[in-house]
Amino acid sequence: MTERSITQFDLPTGFIDLGMGNPDLALLPIDALRQSAEAYFSANDPRPLQYGIEQGNGYFRLALAEFLTEAYGASVEPDLLFVTSGASAALDLLCSLFTRPGEVIFVEEPSYFLALRIFEDHGLRVVSIPMDDEGLIVDALEGALAEHSPKFIYTIPTFQNPSGRTLTQARREKLVALAQQYGFLIIADEVYHLLAYGQPPPPPLAAFVKDVKQVISVNSFSKILAPGLRLGWIQAHPAMISKLVGCGMLDSGGGMNPFVSALALGLIETGGLTENIAGLRAEYSRRLGIMDAALKTHFPEAVYTLPKGGFFFWVRLPGRDMKEMRRNVKKYDVDYRPGALFSSREEMQDFMRLSFCFYSSPEIEVGIERLKKCLPSI
């Protein structure tokens, strides 16, 4: 999923928005993409400029499957991949195909706030399920199933946005078992899975799709390559892929993003994507450490779990209303995202989400110092 379409050029000079969920402009691989584009145009192949086949270019899906097989450490079949225009478009398409206004869905509490906007657009009734340090509390979900029959649960199982938490393997297995038992879908937003900064996380929920039709994995190049490509993929059971391929939108417009797929294909085949992810992991790991140290220095009262991957710190300042506090922070040339934004219950008032990926290490330090200056004014 992407954040709001704001870039450094939209911000006042010197302003530090630690709430930004975008990658740093300086880390976007413009040279690698230029080389890939030059190679494509040199090949003089006009086919990617035509309407694409519904599931996505076969050569691209084959290369992506080989990349994911190595990255996940388990076989990924190209026939179980469906090319999308990013994770947001995928989620919107899944809502269109599998839900009707007024139907119930489950989400995590907290959850990604822009996904909540998409569900609102589709008129869905959101029921939230609590989390703890091991991710979604699946026992609580089981209890909620006694009262509701959800069409799906939306989960970010690995390095969750905003909490940074990762669902344990045991809970993943129980979640899948419940989906099979009760007949609801699991839409797993796995865009951060490849951004681990230490021990690898459990296998993605995508590992279940070959045998379990209830699991649909949504992923994207936005966090591992560049958001502006608007390119992603769904990994799902053949029965679900068939429903996606047969939808009216693709009948009209053909497959999503065939031209950008051709550019990304070159990067995957040359190893450029793997190289880019390795560089992001190294740099983001450094920035994570800088933010952790700055928070410990300036906010010793803060409560948080050190993230092991992804983009975000989920910080609690007990007794403070972070939404109210935000009224004053911009005059200090700093910003964040208040916890209430991520709550479908209008709770999480004393939390804030901070990103360590959009700014350099020195800017992160300055940003945390500015946040500290805001506190006396509350």
C-alpha positions as a printed NumPy array, in Angstrom:
array([[  0.   ,   0.   ,   0.   ],
       [  1.098,   3.569,  -0.588],
       [  0.792,   6.67 ,   1.559],
       [ -0.715,   9.936,   0.393],
       [  0.835,  11.329,  -2.771],
       [  3.142,  13.809,  -1.099],
       [  6.845,  14.209,  -1.824],
       [  9.667,  16.216,  -0.349],
       [  8.884,  18.902,  -2.932],
       [  5.467,  19.461,  -1.33 ],
       [  6.93 ,  20.143,   2.106],
       [  8.305,  23.486,   3.31 ],
       [ 12.078,  23.715,   3.249],
       [ 13.518,  22.197,   6.394],
       [ 10.247,  20.574,   7.45 ],
       [ 10.627,  16.994,   8.749],
       [  7.514,  14.828,   8.512],
       [  8.349,  11.68 ,  10.454],
       [  4.918,  10.325,   9.606],
       [  5.764,   9.792,   5.952],
       [  5.367,   6.163,   4.871],
       [  7.23 ,   6.672,   1.599],
       [ 10.761,   5.599,   0.671],
       [ 13.434,   8.292,   0.573],
       [ 13.754,   9.971,  -2.846],
       [ 17.519,   9.512,  -2.579],
       [ 17.063,   5.73 ,  -2.394],
       [ 14.885,   5.36 ,  -5.475],
       [ 16.959,   3.439,  -8.074],
       [ 16.723,   5.854, -10.985],
       [ 19.966,   4.676, -12.63 ],
       [ 18.954,   1.017, -12.528],
       [ 15.536,   1.853, -13.96 ],
       [ 17.131,   3.993, -16.675],
       [ 19.35 ,   1.074, -17.701],
       [ 16.401,  -1.274, -17.735],
       [ 14.381,   1.148, -19.87 ],
       [ 17.275,   1.599, -22.31 ],
       [ 17.602,  -2.166, -22.648],
       [ 13.877,  -2.489, -23.314],
       [ 13.791,   0.202, -26.006],
       [ 16.95 ,  -1.195, -27.597],
       [ 15.179,  -4.53 , -28.025],
       [ 12.563,  -2.772, -30.189],
       [  9.721,  -4.917, -28.843],
       [  6.369,  -3.075, -29.058],
       [  4.272,  -5.8  , -27.403],
       [  4.33 ,  -4.299, -23.876],
       [  2.795,  -1.14 , -25.372],
       [ -0.291,  -3.133, -26.403],
       [ -3.198,  -4.171, -24.163],
       [ -1.773,  -6.818, -21.852],
       [ -3.081, -10.313, -21.213],
       [ -5.378, -10.428, -18.211],
       [ -3.146, -12.263, -15.739],
       [ -0.027, -10.341, -16.66 ],
       [  2.887, -10.987, -18.991],
       [  4.008, -14.615, -18.752],
       [  7.732, -13.827, -18.954],
       [  7.361, -11.287, -16.161],
       [  5.4  , -13.696, -13.957],
       [  8.003, -16.407, -14.571],
       [ 10.861, -14.082, -13.556],
       [  8.9  , -12.837, -10.543],
       [  8.148, -16.415,  -9.493],
       [ 11.841, -17.31 ,  -9.664],
       [ 12.754, -14.23 ,  -7.63 ],
       [ 10.126, -15.002,  -4.983],
       [ 11.141, -18.662,  -4.826],
       [ 14.633, -17.572,  -3.806],
       [ 13.425, -14.783,  -1.519],
       [ 10.817, -16.925,   0.276],
       [ 12.861, -20.13 ,   0.307],
       [  9.891, -22.049,  -1.122],
       [  8.625, -22.717,  -4.624],
       [  6.367, -20.066,  -6.182],
       [  4.479, -20.946,  -9.365],
       [  3.99 , -18.261, -12.031],
       [  0.437, -19.486, -12.691],
       [ -0.476, -18.463,  -9.13 ],
       [  0.619, -14.843,  -9.719],
       [ -1.621, -12.058, -11.014],
       [ -0.089,  -8.689, -11.951],
       [ -1.678,  -5.561, -10.45 ],
       [ -1.213,  -1.797, -10.483],
       [  0.062,  -1.825,  -6.907],
       [ -1.354,  -3.107,  -3.635],
       [ -4.027,  -0.417,  -3.289],
       [ -5.499,  -1.254,  -6.696],
       [ -5.375,  -4.935,  -5.78 ],
       [ -7.257,  -4.353,  -2.549],
       [ -9.884,  -2.25 ,  -4.311],
       [-10.338,  -4.949,  -6.962],
       [-10.721,  -7.663,  -4.314],
       [-13.371,  -5.603,  -2.52 ],
       [-15.223,  -5.116,  -5.806],
       [-15.214,  -8.822,  -6.629],
       [-15.82 , -10.398,  -3.236],
       [-17.921,  -7.934,  -1.193],
       [-21.121,  -5.939,  -1.312],
       [-21.976,  -2.762,   0.653],
       [-23.024,  -3.479,   4.211],
       [-21.102,  -6.747,   4.55 ],
       [-18.777,  -7.316,   7.502],
       [-15.012,  -7.554,   7.285],
       [-12.407,  -7.939,  10.032],
       [ -9.285,  -5.802,  10.396],
       [ -6.488,  -5.615,  12.925],
       [ -6.566,  -2.976,  15.648],
       [ -4.599,  -0.892,  14.744],
       [ -4.612,  -1.151,  10.945],
       [ -3.337,   0.727,   7.91 ],
       [ -5.452,   3.873,   7.74 ],
       [ -5.65 ,   4.155,   3.953],
       [ -6.882,   0.573,   3.676],
       [ -9.662,   1.6  ,   6.039],
       [-10.492,   4.364,   3.545],
       [-10.856,   1.807,   0.742],
       [-13.191,  -0.305,   2.864],
       [-15.223,   2.815,   3.612],
       [-15.495,   3.542,  -0.119],
       [-17.032,   0.087,  -0.592],
       [-19.53 ,   0.575,   2.22 ],
       [-18.15 ,  -2.297,   4.314],
       [-18.795,  -2.736,   8.034],
       [-15.432,  -2.955,   9.785],
       [-15.019,  -5.041,  12.934],
       [-11.579,  -4.772,  14.535],
       [ -9.64 ,  -7.582,  16.196],
       [ -7.002,  -6.722,  18.824],
       [ -3.271,  -7.371,  18.529],
       [ -0.434,  -8.023,  20.938],
       [  3.321,  -8.364,  20.506],
       [  2.785, -11.616,  18.55 ],
       [  0.459,  -9.966,  16.05 ],
       [ -3.237, -10.538,  15.526],
       [ -4.823, -12.272,  18.538],
       [ -6.346, -15.2  ,  16.7  ],
       [ -8.246, -16.391,  19.778],
       [-10.054, -13.034,  19.815],
       [-10.854, -13.466,  16.131],
       [-12.33 , -16.878,  16.887],
       [-14.539, -15.269,  19.513],
       [-15.706, -12.611,  17.047],
       [-16.734, -15.351,  14.617],
       [-19.46 , -16.308,  17.071],
       [-21.093, -12.939,  16.38 ],
       [-20.135, -12.116,  12.789],
       [-19.689, -13.817,   9.421],
       [-16.988, -11.739,   7.729],
       [-16.34 , -11.816,   4.012],
       [-12.633, -11.46 ,   4.729],
       [-10.047, -10.4  ,   7.255],
       [ -7.48 ,  -7.837,   6.171],
       [ -4.155,  -8.481,   7.869],
       [ -0.613,  -7.167,   7.521],
       [  1.114, -10.217,   9.008],
       [  4.751,  -9.159,   8.744],
       [  6.212,  -5.891,  10.121],
       [  2.706,  -4.508,  10.34 ],
       [  1.787,  -0.937,   9.457],
       [  1.644,   0.829,  11.897],
       [  2.699,  -1.433,  14.774],
       [  5.722,  -3.197,  13.251],
       [  4.518,  -6.48 ,  14.773],
       [  4.844,  -9.856,  13.08 ],
       [  2.317, -12.672,  13.328],
       [  3.86 , -15.862,  14.717],
       [  3.904, -19.067,  12.706],
       [  1.543, -20.795,  15.13 ],
       [ -0.994, -17.991,  14.786],
       [ -0.656, -18.009,  11.001],
       [ -1.527, -21.671,  10.937],
       [ -4.509, -21.215,  13.252],
       [ -5.751, -18.22 ,  11.231],
       [ -5.684, -20.283,   8.04 ],
       [ -7.47 , -23.158,   9.773],
       [-10.219, -20.805,  10.937],
       [-10.627, -19.382,   7.427],
       [-11.106, -22.891,   6.09 ],
       [-13.523, -23.787,   8.876],
       [-15.699, -20.662,   8.631],
       [-15.303, -19.885,   4.94 ],
       [-13.938, -16.331,   5.082],
       [-11.053, -15.01 ,   2.99 ],
       [ -7.69 , -13.87 ,   4.332],
       [ -6.348, -10.856,   2.445],
       [ -2.721, -10.652,   3.533],
       [ -0.943,  -7.379,   2.768],
       [  2.677,  -8.567,   2.606],
       [  4.424,  -5.495,   1.192],
       [  7.006,  -5.358,   4.014],
       [  7.858,  -9.065,   4.088],
       [ 11.166,  -8.686,   2.222],
       [ 12.378,  -5.813,   4.433],
       [ 13.731,  -7.696,   7.451],
       [ 16.694,  -6.175,   9.308],
       [ 17.777,  -9.211,  11.284],
       [ 16.298, -12.663,  11.635],
       [ 13.898, -13.494,   8.791],
       [ 10.193, -13.552,   9.63 ],
       [  8.019, -16.677,   9.357],
       [  7.136, -17.701,   5.798],
       [  4.57 , -15.398,   4.191],
       [  0.905, -16.299,   4.164],
       [  1.47 , -16.609,   0.421],
       [  3.024, -19.989,   1.227],
       [ -0.484, -21.347,   1.859],
       [ -2.115, -20.315,  -1.427],
       [ -1.348, -23.422,  -3.47 ],
       [ -3.485, -25.587,  -1.197],
       [ -5.827, -23.088,   0.49 ],
       [ -8.16 , -21.041,  -1.685],
       [ -9.15 , -18.751,   1.225],
       [ -5.686, -17.1  ,   1.343],
       [ -4.932, -14.173,  -0.99 ],
       [ -1.52 , -12.502,  -0.707],
       [ -1.166,  -8.908,  -1.913],
       [  2.276,  -7.474,  -2.599],
       [  3.933,  -4.538,  -4.323],
       [  7.149,  -3.07 ,  -5.701],
       [  6.412,   0.214,  -3.906],
       [  8.536,  -0.523,  -0.837],
       [ 11.241,  -2.634,  -2.501],
       [ 11.757,  -0.657,  -5.731],
       [  9.692,   2.517,  -6.388],
       [  6.091,   3.531,  -5.595],
       [  5.669,   5.504,  -8.814],
       [  5.853,   2.324, -10.875],
       [  2.368,   1.405,  -9.583],
       [  3.19 ,  -2.268,  -9.985],
       [  2.39 ,  -5.193,  -7.737],
       [  1.023,  -8.701,  -7.674],
       [ -1.518, -11.009,  -6.084],
       [ -0.532, -14.568,  -5.213],
       [ -3.52 , -16.86 ,  -4.825],
       [ -5.104, -20.268,  -5.361],
       [ -5.986, -21.138,  -8.997],
       [ -9.699, -20.753,  -8.231],
       [ -9.111, -17.165,  -7.09 ],
       [ -6.787, -16.342,  -9.983],
       [ -9.543, -17.517, -12.33 ],
       [-12.03 , -15.082, -10.751],
       [ -9.563, -12.221, -11.04 ],
       [ -8.721, -12.954, -14.675],
       [-12.407, -13.146, -15.596],
       [-13.466,  -9.804, -14.115],
       [-15.114,  -7.134, -16.267],
       [-12.424,  -4.513, -15.715],
       [ -9.822,  -6.708, -17.393],
       [-12.224,  -7.636, -20.188],
       [-12.358,  -3.949, -20.983],
       [ -8.808,  -2.804, -20.353],
       [ -6.631,  -5.902, -20.5  ],
       [ -3.945,  -6.776, -17.989],
       [ -2.597,  -4.177, -15.601],
       [  0.588,  -2.253, -16.285],
       [  2.187,  -4.295, -19.109],
       [  4.726,  -1.599, -19.98 ],
       [  6.09 ,  -1.145, -16.45 ],
       [  6.134,  -4.927, -16.079],
       [  8.545,  -5.029, -19.015],
       [ 10.875,  -2.576, -17.281],
       [ 10.738,  -4.476, -13.991],
       [ 11.386,  -7.742, -15.835],
       [ 14.8  ,  -6.472, -16.872],
       [ 15.685,  -5.511, -13.305],
       [ 14.671,  -8.906, -11.966],
       [ 16.592, -10.833, -14.63 ],
       [ 19.815,  -8.845, -14.122],
       [ 19.687,  -9.13 , -10.333],
       [ 18.998,  -5.42 ,  -9.93 ],
       [ 15.936,  -5.973,  -7.755],
       [ 17.816,  -8.269,  -5.382],
       [ 20.659,  -5.76 ,  -5.185],
       [ 18.264,  -2.902,  -4.495],
       [ 16.551,  -4.756,  -1.654],
       [ 19.914,  -5.592,  -0.071],
       [ 20.866,  -1.915,  -0.154],
       [ 17.547,  -0.858,   1.365],
       [ 17.898,  -3.374,   4.182],
       [ 21.359,  -2.097,   5.065],
       [ 20.373,   1.58 ,   5.   ],
       [ 17.028,   1.183,   6.735],
       [ 18.657,  -0.902,   9.457],
       [ 21.047,   1.993,  10.166],
       [ 18.2  ,   4.503,  10.274],
       [ 16.17 ,   2.263,  12.564],
       [ 19.069,   2.285,  15.029],
       [ 19.329,   6.074,  14.849],
       [ 15.635,   6.545,  15.589],
       [ 15.77 ,   4.053,  18.453],
       [ 18.702,   5.886,  20.047],
       [ 17.042,   9.297,  19.581],
       [ 13.791,   8.098,  21.149],
       [ 15.624,   6.66 ,  24.138],
       [ 17.455,   9.958,  24.614],
       [ 14.549,  12.363,  24.189],
       [ 11.549,  10.221,  25.195],
       [ 12.662,   7.913,  28.005],
       [  8.996,   7.527,  28.976],
       [  8.057,   6.171,  25.533],
       [  6.789,   2.61 ,  25.274],
       [  7.513,   0.705,  22.066],
       [  8.825,  -2.567,  20.726],
       [ 11.895,  -2.265,  18.527],
       [ 10.771,  -3.151,  14.993],
       [ 12.654,  -5.927,  13.211],
       [ 11.656,  -4.847,   9.731],
       [  9.352,  -2.644,   7.704],
       [  9.127,   1.149,   7.97 ],
       [  7.684,   2.136,  11.331],
       [  7.972,   2.68 ,  15.073],
       [  4.662,   2.48 ,  16.96 ],
       [  5.289,   4.673,  19.988],
       [  3.081,   5.108,  23.031],
       [  3.411,   8.173,  25.25 ],
       [  1.169,   7.274,  28.196],
       [ -1.305,   9.934,  29.223],
       [ -0.905,  12.1  ,  26.126],
       [ -3.473,  12.725,  23.425],
       [ -1.326,  12.539,  20.304],
       [ -4.105,  13.805,  18.05 ],
       [ -4.438,  16.919,  20.195],
       [ -0.664,  17.28 ,  20.411],
       [ -0.458,  17.322,  16.63 ],
       [ -2.256,  20.683,  16.542],
       [  0.981,  22.296,  17.711],
       [  3.796,  20.296,  16.141],
       [  3.868,  21.88 ,  12.709],
       [  5.027,  25.211,  14.087],
       [  8.155,  23.315,  15.125],
       [  8.639,  22.101,  11.512],
       [  7.93 ,  18.487,  12.371],
       [  5.031,  16.05 ,  12.05 ],
       [  3.963,  12.444,  12.719],
       [  0.807,  10.346,  12.395],
       [ -1.41 ,  10.08 ,  15.502],
       [ -2.498,   6.629,  16.635],
       [ -6.214,   7.396,  16.37 ],
       [ -5.783,   7.555,  12.59 ],
       [ -5.122,   3.801,  12.558],
       [ -8.022,   2.81 ,  14.792],
       [-11.43 ,   1.813,  13.477],
       [-12.673,   2.328,  17.064],
       [-11.303,   5.882,  17.417],
       [ -8.936,   4.643,  20.107],
       [ -5.113,   4.485,  20.296],
       [ -5.111,   8.135,  21.439],
       [ -1.685,   7.986,  23.134],
       [  0.153,   6.382,  20.189],
       [  2.02 ,   7.863,  17.263],
       [  3.524,   6.291,  14.169],
       [  7.018,   7.364,  13.159],
       [  8.839,   6.314,   9.985],
       [ 12.6  ,   5.875,   9.805],
       [ 12.73 ,   5.383,   6.012],
       [ 11.895,   8.732,   4.423],
       [ 14.681,  10.823,   5.988],
       [ 18.436,  10.501,   6.421],
       [ 19.933,   9.677,   9.801],
       [ 20.8  ,  13.312,  10.706],
       [ 17.273,  14.435,   9.778],
       [ 15.78 ,  11.696,  11.946],
       [ 17.777,  12.947,  14.94 ],
       [ 16.684,  16.537,  14.331],
       [ 13.078,  15.473,  13.881],
       [ 12.973,  13.634,  17.212],
       [ 14.597,  16.629,  18.937],
       [ 11.878,  18.888,  17.507],
       [  9.163,  16.517,  18.697],
       [ 10.578,  16.757,  22.197],
       [ 10.283,  20.537,  22.068],
       [  6.571,  20.219,  21.322],
       [  5.757,  18.435,  24.575],
       [  5.913,  21.384,  26.986],
       [  3.308,  23.207,  24.896],
       [  0.645,  20.552,  25.537]])
